[in-house]
Amino acid sequence: MTANFDAEQFLAGRINYERALSMPNSEEAFKLDRMRELLRRLGDPQRAMPIIHVAGTKGKGSTAAMIAAILTAAGLRTGLFSSPHIDCVEERMTVDGHSCPTDEFAELVESVKPAVEAMDLESARRDPPELGPTYFEIITVMALLHFASKQVDAAVLEVGLGGRLDSTNVCTPCLSIITSISFDHTRQLGDTLARIAAEKAGIIKPGAAVVSGVRLAEPREVIRRTARQAGCRLVELGVDFDFDYHPPRNLERAPSSATFDYFKPRSASGANSSPDDCGLSSVVLSLLGRHQAANAATALAAVEELRRAGWRIPEAAIRRGLAGLSWPARVEVLARRPTVVVDAAHNAASIEALMETLDESFAAARRLLIFATTLDKDVEGMLRILLGRFDRVIFTRYANNPRGVPPEELQRLAAAIRPRPSALPLSDGITSDAERSLVPRPCLTDMLGATAGLPGSAENTVGQPNRGVRQFRSVEALEIAPTPSDAWNAVCGIARPDDLICIAGSFFLAAELRRLIAARPLICS
């Protein structure tokens, strides 16, 4: 029995809300005092480094990865903590883009185990008994210990869920970032954008500047109020900085890169500007989509705040970091002829962003979709956006999470929606995607059997011109496959060289099919 096996078994025995059948919404489940105590027993490693803290409904992982890539390119040893993982848990904690080595990961587990087990015993003796440290809390602590042992110059921490009660929120950041606000995890975070924003804004701390990529008025006002109460400098997308996106075209024919321009609106340029506060044009972006350009602009605004604080980050490092970043399952092109795109989009806003990117940059003859998702997601909202945008749809269910929606249920919901997909006018009095994104929709566990819903849009593209022409299609078939492997086999049997195959709906589906496609590529003559 190996140390790695022992480490895996120890972690597998912890409460893991990412893979639980249902996710709680109580402060007992997400308790910062427990996290603080675990850190105290392990020497408070979070105090050993400057921390950049990133929250948001969508885009927080990409934005965190962009900032880390820029800092690494600037010669700063940089830790990045992100979740969930695609291939292995070690990739959640990287230093300068390199995942924690497996043997070091096992050593980290051994180093935290005595403190965790001691807290387990103490928690069990309380009246009433309390929970011991959870899987995510332990992984967060391990990442901080790893970064401290590597003596990083900076650590970028991505929030796992929400912000206020997330285990990463025990840090005292030098900079706080909120990328976007839209509907997701409404049972835990609230059913209005203002409530969700309040949870995200829980990462704002006195003395640390705040960068916001939020455009919508309701959540933006919550963030402004929280920053004002904490006495924090606030830098906002659309007010203090903005961007123009230049998408590549016809990517199914030849690979090319997106570019964007980063600039400050005239009203934001004034006497208090730093010499380092400059616009950048034609910045190459390795990640596709207008939503990724918004994330990159938010990352650049964060970098400017670090420069104001004295960090040396040259323009060349910014360009090199963004151009060279590899971040899987974000409009990721896995193959060509046919083109295979995998994206971890799993709420209405991110699905809308994915579809805009496909419309802008891919002009396939046919579109085929493999889709699976989770019970606590806005399933119908996603389906209303997707149906009418693909020629054939195959629903499946991933094996590695018990919350996966049965493909038969997805097919039933889709069949009920198909007569009036999101491409058609709705009789709801709502006329724009921007307005629709403000309307909360129930998750599948609240509305099995219902068919009322509204499509959403990507929050960080509101106010931006829609440069993609929507490619509406008539769905030929809604099919089911018991497993992702079966779904891939079905696609292999019908795909043509000029088709586009899209995989979307969940990180779990993306992870399973990325591995499968690498082992079993599709080749069309």
Residue pairs with C-beta under 8 A, 6 or more apart in sequence:
2 106
3 103
3 106
3 107
3 110
4 102
4 103
4 105
4 106
6 106
6 109
7 105
7 106
7 109
7 110
10 109
10 113
11 89
11 109
11 135
11 138
11 139
14 132
14 133
14 134
14 135
14 138
15 131
15 134
15 135
16 134
16 135
16 136
17 23
17 24
17 29
17 134
17 135
17 136
17 161
18 83
18 84
18 135
18 136
18 401
19 400
19 401
19 402
19 403
20 402
20 403
21 402
21 403
22 376
22 403
22 445
23 185
23 187
23 188
23 376
24 30
24 188
25 187
25 188
27 165
28 130
28 131
29 131
29 134
30 161
30 162
30 165
30 166
30 167
31 131
31 165
32 165
32 167
32 169
32 170
34 119
34 130
34 131
34 132
34 133
34 137
35 133
35 137
35 140
35 141
35 167
35 170
36 170
37 119
38 112
38 115
38 116
38 119
38 133
38 137
38 138
38 141
39 45
39 46
39 141
39 144
39 170
41 115
41 118
41 119
42 111
42 112
42 115
42 141
42 145
45 141
45 144
45 145
45 147
45 148
46 144
46 170
46 171
46 172
47 172
48 147
48 148
48 151
49 79
49 147
49 148
49 152
49 153
49 154
49 155
50 153
50 154
50 155
50 174
51 154
51 155
51 156
51 157
51 171
51 172
51 173
51 174
52 64
52 67
52 154
52 155
52 156
52 157
52 173
52 174
52 175
52 177
52 302
52 306
53 157
53 159
53 168
53 169
53 171
53 173
53 175
53 176
53 177
53 203
53 208
54 60
54 63
54 64
54 67
54 156
54 157
54 158
54 159
54 177
54 179
55 159
55 162
55 163
55 166
55 176
55 177
55 178
55 179
55 200
55 203
56 63
56 159
56 177
56 178
56 179
56 180
56 181
56 200
56 213
57 179
57 180
57 181
57 182
57 183
57 184
57 196
57 200
57 347
57 349
57 459
58 179
58 180
58 182
58 184
58 291
58 347
58 349
58 350
58 353
58 458
58 459
58 460
59 179
59 180
59 213
59 291
59 292
59 294
59 295
59 298
59 460
60 158
60 159
60 177
60 179
61 82
61 83
61 158
61 327
62 287
62 292
62 295
62 327
62 330
63 177
63 179
63 213
63 295
63 296
63 298
63 299
63 302
64 80
64 82
64 156
64 157
64 158
65 80
65 82
65 325
65 327
66 295
66 296
66 299
66 321
66 322
66 325
67 156
67 177
67 299
67 302
67 303
68 78
68 79
68 80
68 94
68 97
68 156
69 97
69 321
69 322
69 324
69 325
70 299
70 303
70 313
70 317
70 318
70 321
70 322
71 78
71 153
71 154
71 156
71 313
71 317
71 321
72 78
72 96
72 97
72 321
73 316
73 317
73 318
73 320
73 321
73 324
74 311
74 312
74 313
74 314
74 317
74 321
75 317
76 153
76 154
76 311
76 313
77 95
77 96
77 150
77 151
77 152
77 153
77 154
78 95
78 96
78 152
78 153
78 154
78 155
78 156
79 93
79 94
79 95
79 143
79 146
79 147
79 150
79 152
79 154
79 155
79 156
80 93
80 94
80 95
80 97
80 155
80 156
80 158
81 92
81 93
81 140
81 143
81 144
81 147
81 155
81 156
81 157
81 158
81 168
82 91
82 92
82 94
82 158
83 92
83 136
83 139
83 158
83 160
84 92
84 507
85 91
85 92
85 511
86 328
86 329
86 507
86 510
86 511
86 514
87 511
87 514
87 515
88 99
89 105
89 139
90 99
90 100
90 101
90 102
90 105
91 99
92 139
92 143
93 99
93 100
93 139
93 142
93 143
93 146
93 147
94 100
95 146
95 147
95 150
95 152
100 108
100 146
104 146
105 142
108 142
108 145
108 146
109 142
111 145
112 138
112 141
112 142
112 145
116 132
116 133
116 138
119 132
119 133
120 132
120 133
123 129
123 130
123 131
123 132
124 130
124 132
133 141
134 167
136 160
136 167
137 167
140 157
140 160
140 167
140 168
143 157
144 155
147 155
157 168
157 171
157 173
158 168
159 166
159 168
159 169
159 200
159 203
160 166
160 167
160 168
161 185
161 188
161 189
162 185
162 188
162 189
162 199
162 200
162 202
163 169
163 178
163 199
163 200
163 201
163 202
163 203
164 198
164 199
164 200
164 201
164 202
164 203
165 199
165 202
166 203
168 203
169 202
169 203
172 205
172 208
173 203
173 205
173 208
174 208
174 306
174 309
175 208
175 209
175 210
175 211
175 302
175 305
175 306
176 203
176 204
176 205
176 208
176 209
176 210
176 211
176 232
177 210
177 211
177 212
177 213
177 298
177 302
178 197
178 200
178 201
178 203
178 210
178 211
178 212
178 213
178 214
178 223
179 213
179 214
179 295
179 298
179 460
180 213
180 214
180 294
180 349
180 458
180 459
180 460
181 193
181 196
181 197
181 200
181 214
181 216
181 219
181 459
182 193
182 196
182 347
182 348
182 349
182 437
182 456
182 458
182 459
183 191
183 193
183 196
183 347
183 348
183 349
183 378
183 381
183 437
183 440
183 441
183 456
184 196
184 346
184 347
184 349
184 377
184 378
185 376
186 196
186 440
186 443
187 376
187 443
189 195
189 196
189 199
190 196
190 198
190 199
191 440
192 218
192 440
193 216
193 218
193 219
193 438
194 218
194 219
194 221
194 222
196 219
197 214
197 218
197 219
197 220
197 222
197 223
198 222
198 226
200 219
200 223
201 222
201 223
201 226
201 227
204 210
204 223
204 226
204 227
204 230
204 232
205 230
205 232
206 230
206 231
206 232
207 231
207 232
208 232
209 232
209 233
209 234
209 235
209 305
209 308
210 223
210 227
210 232
210 233
210 234
210 235
211 235
211 236
211 298
211 301
211 302
211 305
212 220
212 223
212 234
212 235
212 236
212 237
212 298
213 237
213 294
213 295
213 297
213 298
213 460
214 220
214 223
214 236
214 237
214 459
214 460
215 237
215 238
215 459
215 460
215 462
215 463
216 437
216 438
216 459
216 462
218 438
220 236
223 234
224 234
224 236
227 233
227 234
228 234
233 305
235 241
235 301
235 304
235 305
237 294
237 297
237 298
237 301
237 460
238 265
238 463
239 265
239 267
239 268
240 264
240 265
240 268
240 301
241 262
241 263
241 264
241 265
241 268
241 297
241 300
241 301
241 304
242 262
242 263
242 264
242 265
242 297
243 260
243 261
243 262
243 263
243 293
243 294
243 296
243 297
244 260
244 261
244 263
245 258
245 260
245 290
245 293
245 464
245 467
246 258
246 259
246 260
246 261
246 282
247 258
247 288
247 289
247 290
247 357
247 360
247 361
247 467
247 468
248 256
248 257
248 258
248 288
248 361
249 256
249 360
249 361
249 363
250 361
250 362
250 363
251 288
251 333
251 339
251 361
251 362
252 336
252 337
252 338
252 339
252 362
252 363
252 364
252 498
252 500
255 333
257 284
257 285
257 286
257 323
258 284
258 285
258 287
258 288
258 289
258 292
258 293
258 361
259 282
259 283
259 284
259 285
260 283
260 285
260 293
260 296
260 297
261 279
261 280
261 281
261 282
261 283
262 279
262 280
262 281
262 283
262 296
262 297
262 300
263 279
263 280
263 281
264 273
264 277
264 279
269 277
274 304
274 307
274 308
276 304
276 307
276 308
277 304
277 307
277 308
278 315
280 300
280 315
280 318
280 319
283 296
283 318
283 319
283 322
283 323
284 319
284 322
284 323
285 292
285 293
285 296
285 322
285 323
286 322
286 323
286 324
286 325
286 326
286 327
287 295
287 296
287 325
287 327
287 330
287 331
288 330
288 331
288 357
288 361
289 330
289 331
289 353
289 354
289 356
289 357
289 360
290 353
290 356
290 357
290 360
290 458
290 461
290 464
290 467
291 350
291 353
291 356
291 357
291 458
291 460
291 461
292 330
292 331
294 460
294 461
294 464
295 460
296 322
299 322
300 318
303 313
303 318
306 313
307 313
328 342
328 510
328 514
329 342
329 343
329 344
329 507
329 510
329 511
329 514
330 343
330 344
331 341
331 343
331 354
331 357
331 358
332 341
332 342
332 343
332 514
333 339
333 340
333 341
334 340
334 341
334 342
334 514
334 517
334 518
335 517
335 521
335 522
337 497
337 498
337 524
338 364
338 495
338 496
338 497
338 498
338 499
338 500
338 501
338 522
338 524
339 362
339 364
339 499
339 500
339 501
340 501
340 503
340 517
340 522
341 358
341 362
341 500
341 501
341 502
341 503
342 502
342 503
342 504
342 510
342 513
342 514
342 517
343 350
343 354
343 502
343 503
343 504
343 510
344 350
344 504
344 506
344 507
344 510
345 351
345 353
345 354
345 382
345 504
345 505
346 373
346 374
346 377
346 382
346 504
346 505
346 506
346 507
347 377
347 378
347 381
347 382
347 456
348 378
348 381
348 382
348 384
348 385
348 437
348 441
348 455
348 456
348 457
349 437
349 456
349 457
349 458
349 459
350 458
351 381
351 382
351 385
351 386
351 456
351 504
352 385
352 433
352 437
352 455
352 456
352 457
352 458
353 458
353 461
354 502
354 504
355 385
355 386
355 389
355 470
356 458
356 461
356 466
356 468
357 468
358 367
358 389
358 468
358 471
358 500
358 502
359 468
359 469
359 470
359 471
360 467
360 468
361 468
362 500
364 498
364 499
364 500
365 496
365 498
365 499
366 391
366 392
366 496
366 498
366 499
366 500
367 389
367 390
367 391
367 392
367 471
367 473
367 499
367 500
367 502
368 390
368 391
368 392
368 393
368 394
368 491
368 494
368 495
368 499
368 500
368 501
368 502
369 386
369 390
369 392
369 393
369 394
369 501
369 502
369 503
369 504
370 394
370 396
370 481
370 484
370 487
370 488
370 491
370 501
370 502
370 503
370 504
370 509
370 513
371 382
371 386
371 393
371 394
371 395
371 396
371 410
371 503
371 504
371 505
371 509
372 395
372 396
372 397
372 398
372 404
372 405
372 407
372 410
372 484
372 505
372 506
372 508
372 509
373 379
373 382
373 404
373 405
373 410
373 505
373 506
373 509
374 401
374 403
374 404
374 405
374 506
374 508
375 403
375 404
375 405
375 443
375 444
375 445
376 403
376 443
376 444
376 445
377 443
377 444
378 441
378 442
378 443
378 453
378 456
379 405
379 410
379 413
379 443
379 444
380 413
380 417
380 441
380 444
380 447
380 450
380 451
380 452
380 453
381 441
381 453
381 454
381 455
381 456
382 505
383 410
383 413
383 414
383 417
384 417
384 421
384 422
384 453
384 454
384 455
385 422
385 455
385 456
386 393
386 504
387 393
387 414
387 417
387 418
387 421
387 422
387 475
388 421
388 422
388 423
388 424
388 472
388 473
388 474
388 475
389 421
389 423
389 470
389 471
389 472
389 473
390 473
390 475
390 502
391 473
391 474
391 475
391 476
392 475
392 476
392 477
392 479
392 494
393 414
393 475
393 477
393 478
393 479
394 479
394 480
394 481
394 487
394 490
394 491
395 407
395 410
395 411
395 414
395 478
395 479
395 480
395 481
396 407
396 480
396 481
396 482
396 483
396 484
396 486
396 487
396 509
397 404
397 405
397 406
397 407
397 482
397 483
398 404
398 484
398 506
398 508
398 509
398 512
399 483
399 484
399 512
400 508
400 511
400 512
401 506
401 508
404 506
404 508
405 444
407 480
407 481
407 482
408 480
409 444
409 448
410 480
411 478
411 479
411 480
413 451
414 478
415 478
416 451
417 451
417 453
418 475
418 478
420 426
421 475
422 455
423 470
423 472
426 454
428 454
430 436
430 439
430 454
433 455
433 456
433 457
434 457
434 462
434 463
436 454
436 455
436 456
436 457
437 456
437 457
437 458
437 459
437 462
439 454
441 453
441 454
441 456
442 450
479 490
481 487
481 489
481 490
484 509
484 512
484 513
484 516
485 516
487 513
488 513
488 516
488 517
488 520
488 522
491 501
491 522
492 522
495 501
495 522
495 524
496 524
497 524
497 525
501 522
503 509
503 510
503 513
504 510
